[in-house]
Amino acid sequence: MLIAVDPGHGGKDPGAVVGDYKEKDINLNIALKLRDILLKENISVIMTRDKDETVDLQQRCDIANKSKADYFISIHCNSFTDPSVNGTETYAYPRSLAGRNLAQYVQNEIVEMLKTTNRRVKYESFYVLKHTVMPAILVETAFMSNPQNLDLLLQKPDAFAQGIANGTIKFLKSVNYKQTDDIEKLQMKGIIDKHYDPKSYVTWGEFASVILKILGGR
């Protein structure tokens, strides 16, 4: 099992800035703590960055794709013009059911652990969700623009990391890896040309292509 952990922003891209605090630093702090927790659980981790450096969106996807990571977790902080807006929300790619399920587990655990407002799981075609080949989520941990949320981010990064880790581990225990193996076997035989989430929807066009390949192209 290999998880790609992606601390959002970095280097010349600070992300949200509130006073002296930059999103890129908070993201990295939580991500490094998440890495350490997962490693202790015997889950391998690859980081898209492990220091303050500039990594563009395609590079982040390439790191995860080339390493053949099983899942991708991008860590961010939110910000808004209205400082009263607060809470946690987690994003998944619209067609990825595995991504949706992972997002839900992570969302539940962060809210339970930090008692943040539950802004629920949402669906967007963010670049790193669309261009990674594995199920991917983007976690908006809390709002830097909200004083109470910012205090949580600064004082309890360990708790955010633990919440993400707990959700990830619970999700992994729910996955049917036999189905994942079967999909990989079809990919190796050339019957399908990409990896699918075991629970994702398949279009009639994709189904027809599989049947034609089985029938020898007729």
Order of alpha helices (4+ residues) and beta strands (2+ residues): beta-beta-beta-alpha-beta-alpha-beta-beta-alpha-beta-alpha-beta-alpha-alpha-alpha-alpha
